[in-house]
Amino acid sequence: MKLSYRYHHDDDELDEEWLIISFFVFICGTYWGIVHLIDKFTFNIMPWWVEPFTAFPLVGLLALIEIFGKNPLYWWPLFWGTKIQIKHIDDDPVKHTLHAEELIQKLGGPTNVYMVNWETLKFRRKKDVTKYILFTSLDRPDL
């Protein structure tokens, strides 16, 4: 049996969800108001209930920026590329995650190679895949 008194107050229950929700509603309302004003002073083509849905492409763009970076030239893994397994698959996966940026820079940078996960690389051109397969061997610890 749990006794609870008025002065027993758990700090865990003091979430700030209302602040986050109100901040989200404020941002959505501001965005909706700006889109509504632009629509009103142009041709008033969109119905009022469609205007909030114009934020979906913006949210998708923010997700792409978070995953692939700000430069749209680095978004090529969305559309094409050749996936191969990293040659040193027997190594510790933590080692690969710690040296991922170094490995990507050695293999041509983010314009040529993308690390899908710790055991898979995605190359933009087949020429780069051939170079990786031919010029990396198991006795080279740096790749």
C-alpha positions as CSV (number, residue, x, y, z in Angstrom):
1,M,0.0,0.0,0.0
2,K,1.4,3.3,-1.1
3,L,0.7,6.4,0.9
4,S,0.8,9.7,-0.8
5,Y,0.5,13.1,0.7
6,R,0.0,16.5,-0.8
7,Y,3.5,17.6,0.0
8,H,5.0,14.4,-1.6
9,H,5.7,15.6,-5.1
10,D,7.7,13.5,-7.5
11,D,10.1,15.5,-9.7
12,D,9.7,12.9,-12.4
13,E,6.1,14.0,-13.0
14,L,7.1,17.6,-13.7
15,D,7.5,17.2,-17.4
16,E,7.6,20.2,-19.6
17,E,5.5,18.6,-22.3
18,W,3.1,21.6,-22.3
19,L,6.1,23.9,-23.2
20,I,7.2,21.7,-26.1
21,I,3.6,21.4,-27.4
22,S,3.0,25.1,-27.1
23,F,6.3,25.8,-28.9
24,F,5.3,23.4,-31.7
25,V,1.8,24.9,-32.0
26,F,3.3,28.4,-32.1
27,I,5.7,27.5,-34.9
28,C,3.0,25.7,-36.9
29,G,0.6,28.6,-36.4
30,T,3.2,31.2,-37.5
31,Y,4.0,29.1,-40.5
32,W,0.3,28.7,-41.4
33,G,-0.2,32.5,-41.0
34,I,2.7,33.3,-43.3
35,V,1.5,30.8,-46.0
36,H,-2.1,32.1,-45.6
37,L,-0.9,35.7,-46.1
38,I,1.1,34.8,-49.1
39,D,-1.8,32.8,-50.6
40,K,-4.3,35.6,-49.8
41,F,-2.2,38.3,-51.5
42,T,-1.3,36.2,-54.6
43,F,-4.2,34.3,-56.1
44,N,-5.9,32.6,-53.2
45,I,-5.7,29.2,-54.9
46,M,-5.4,27.0,-51.8
47,P,-8.2,26.3,-49.5
48,W,-7.5,27.2,-45.8
49,W,-7.3,23.5,-44.7
50,V,-4.6,22.7,-47.3
51,E,-2.2,25.5,-46.1
52,P,-0.8,23.6,-43.1
53,F,0.1,20.6,-45.3
54,T,2.6,22.8,-47.2
55,A,5.0,22.2,-44.3
56,F,5.5,18.5,-45.3
57,P,8.2,19.2,-48.0
58,L,10.0,21.5,-45.5
59,V,10.0,18.7,-42.9
60,G,11.3,16.3,-45.5
61,L,14.0,18.8,-46.5
62,L,15.1,19.1,-42.9
63,A,15.3,15.3,-42.6
64,L,17.5,15.1,-45.7
65,I,19.8,17.8,-44.3
66,E,20.1,15.9,-41.0
67,I,20.9,12.6,-42.7
68,F,23.1,13.6,-45.6
69,G,24.3,17.1,-44.8
70,K,23.5,20.6,-46.1
71,N,25.1,20.2,-49.5
72,P,22.5,18.7,-52.0
73,L,25.4,17.2,-53.9
74,Y,25.8,14.7,-51.1
75,W,22.3,13.4,-51.5
76,W,23.1,11.1,-54.3
77,P,22.8,7.9,-52.2
78,L,19.0,8.4,-52.3
79,F,18.9,7.7,-56.0
80,W,21.8,5.6,-57.1
81,G,25.0,3.9,-56.1
82,T,26.7,0.5,-55.7
83,K,26.7,-1.2,-52.3
84,I,29.5,-3.4,-51.2
85,Q,30.7,-4.8,-47.9
86,I,33.7,-3.4,-46.2
87,K,36.7,-5.8,-46.6
88,H,37.5,-5.8,-42.9
89,I,34.2,-7.2,-41.8
90,D,35.8,-9.3,-39.0
91,D,37.0,-6.3,-37.1
92,D,35.1,-4.7,-34.2
93,P,32.2,-2.6,-35.4
94,V,33.1,0.1,-32.9
95,K,36.4,0.6,-34.8
96,H,34.5,1.2,-38.0
97,T,32.1,3.8,-36.4
98,L,35.0,5.6,-34.9
99,H,37.0,5.9,-38.1
100,A,34.1,6.3,-40.5
101,E,34.9,9.9,-41.4
102,E,38.5,9.1,-42.0
103,L,37.6,6.1,-44.2
104,I,35.1,8.2,-46.2
105,Q,37.8,10.9,-46.8
106,K,40.4,8.3,-47.9
107,L,38.0,6.8,-50.4
108,G,37.1,10.1,-52.1
109,G,34.9,12.1,-49.7
110,P,31.1,12.3,-49.3
111,T,30.7,13.1,-53.0
112,N,32.0,9.6,-54.0
113,V,31.2,7.3,-51.0
114,Y,28.6,6.9,-48.4
115,M,28.7,4.6,-45.4
116,V,25.3,3.0,-45.1
117,N,26.2,1.2,-41.9
118,W,29.3,-0.1,-40.3
119,E,29.7,-3.0,-42.7
120,T,28.4,-1.5,-46.0
121,L,29.7,1.2,-48.3
122,K,27.8,2.8,-51.1
123,F,29.9,4.1,-54.0
124,R,28.6,6.6,-56.6
125,R,30.7,5.3,-59.5
126,K,31.7,1.7,-60.4
127,K,35.2,3.0,-61.0
128,D,35.5,3.8,-57.3
129,V,34.3,0.3,-56.4
130,T,36.9,-1.2,-58.6
131,K,39.6,0.9,-57.0
132,Y,38.5,0.0,-53.5
133,I,38.4,-3.7,-54.3
134,L,41.8,-3.8,-56.2
135,F,43.8,-1.5,-54.0
136,T,42.7,-2.4,-50.5
137,S,44.0,-5.7,-49.0
138,L,43.4,-7.4,-45.7
139,D,46.9,-6.7,-44.5
140,R,46.4,-2.9,-44.7
141,P,45.1,-1.9,-41.3
142,D,44.4,1.7,-42.3
143,L,41.4,0.8,-44.6
